[in-house]
Amino acid sequence: MAYYYFDFRDGKKQDRYGVVSSSLCQLSAKSDSCYEVLWQLYSDNANGTGKPDNSALTECIKDMLSLPGQGPVYIIIDALDECPNISGTPSAREKVLELVEDLIELNLSNIHLCVTSRPEVGIRRVLEPLTPLQISLHDERGQKEDIIKYVKFIVLSIQEWREEDKQRVIDVLCEKADGTYVILSGAS
């Protein structure tokens, strides 16, 4: 299993390079055959003195996932909407969406991919045609209620704020709570 969380507070956790390199490390830590694939990438890059590009990393993860006799592999990509979608051709988010497309198009029955995000149009436009299983927690009644409870709990625990400031923050955050959108690939 490999898990990756896009964190808007950490620039190193907001792009394709981060998600692929993290996944490679996690998968190789649990499998000798995956470790050998990663070791080959390391060797091909002057024993770590060179830095592989996105293309080399992507080929490495495809090689790992395509190993014969590979058991079930679960890859979870959380908070894709926190990957920047600012100008650039393509943007960091578009590059991550291309990676997700590449992994799904491998069409390997042992690969299970879960991507979570707020239900943003650009993300849904790319992901919806790729897989038949999508869940919009955004549309679930309890989702927004859980977000509101959590926001209230956290904000009310901040002792330094005035009560009217706390209420204003709660009102704004709860009004903007959008829920979550999830796509699953390879799930049975």
N, C-alpha and C positions, 0 to 999 in steps of 0.2 A: 504494500500500500504506500502511496505517496500523497501527501497533503500539502497544499499551498494556499496561503492566504494573502491576497493583495492588500497591502496596508498603505493607505494614503499618507501616513506619517513617515514612512520609510521609503525614500526614493529607490533604494536597492530592491524593493519588493513591489515594483510596479511595471515590470516588463516581461517580455518573452524569455529573455536570457535568465532572469531570476527563476521563473517557474520551471524551465527545463533543467537548469543546473541543479536546483533543489531536488527535483524529481529523480534525476540521475543518481544523485548521492543517496537518497532514501532507498531507491530500488536496489542499488548495488550493495547497500549495507545488509540486505536481507537475502541476497542470492549470489552464490559464487559465480554462476554463469553471467549474471548482470555485471558483477564486479570485473570480470574479464573483459567485457565490452567497454566498460569505462576505462580500464587500464590501457586498452588499445588507443583510446582517444588521448589519454594522458601521454602515452608514448609518441603518438603522432604529433604532439605539440611540445616537442623537445623536453620530455619528462617534466612538464609543468612550468617551464620557463616561457612558453608561448600560451596565448589565450585563444581557445577555439572560438570561432564565430557562431552565430545563431544557426547557420546551415549545418555545421559540423555537430553541434549539440543536438539538433533535431534528428539528424541521421543516426546519432548514437542512441537516442531514446527509441527511435523506430526499430533499430537493431535489437535493443533489449526486449522490446515488446514482442518482436517476431521470433524470438529464440524458440527452437523446437522443444516441445515438452514443457513449455512455460505454464505454470499453474495460473489460477485467477490473479489478475492484477487490478487493483482499484486505484484510480487517480481522482482526487478530489481537488477541484479548483474553486476556491471560496472567494466571494466578493469581487467578481470580475469587473463590476461597475466602478471599482476603485482604481482600476488600471486607467491611466490618463488617456483621454480621447481628444487631445489638443492637436493643433495643426502639425502637420508633418505628413509625409507620404511614404509609407502608410504610418498611421499613429501607432503608439505602443499598444493600444487596445486592439487595433486591426491586426497587428502582428500576432497577438495572443489568440485572437479569433481564428486566424489562419492555422495556428498550431492545433487548436481544437478540431478544426476541419480535417487537418492532416491525420490526426490520431483516429478520428472516427472513420475516415476513408480507408484506413488500414483494414477495416472490417474483420477484426480478430475477435473470435467468440469469447476468448478468455479475458478481454480487456473491458473493464467497467469504468465508465467516466461519468463523473457528477460535477456539474458546473452550477454555481449559485451566483445570483446577481439580483440587483433591483431590476424591475421589469422595464428596462430602457429599450426604446424602439430599435436602435441600431444593433444592439446585442440580440434581441429577439429575431430581427430580420435575418441575421446570419445563422443563428442556431436552430430555429424552428424547422427549416427544411432538412436538417441533418439527421434528426432522430424522431421517432414516433412518440417518445415518452417525455412529456414536459409537464411540470407541475407549477401552477401559479399560486403560490401561497399568498400572493397579493390579494387574490380573490376570496381567500378563506376568512371567515368572520373572526375567528379567534386570533389570527395573526396580528392584526392591528391592536387588538386589546392587550396582547402580551407585550407588544412594543411599548404601549402607553404605560402599563404597569411598571416595566423596567425603567423607563425614563423617569417616572415619578419617584421611584425608589432611589435612584441615583441622585437626582437633583435635590430632593428633599433632605438627603444626608449631608449636603454641603452646608456646613455651619456658617461659613464666612459670608454667605449671600443674604441679602434682605429678602423677606417673604415675597414682596411684589416682584422682585427680579426672578426668583425661583418660579413663580407662577407664569411669568412671561416666557421663560425658557421652556417650561413644560408645555404651554399652549402652542408655541411655534414648532417645537420638535414633534409633538403629537399630531399636529395638523399636517406635517410633511412626511409622516411615516408612510412609506410606500410598500412595505411588505417585501417578499422575496420571490424570485423566479428561479426555477431549477430545471435543468435538462439532465436527463440520464441516458446514457448510451451503453448498450451491451447488458443492460439489466434484464433479468427475466422475471 
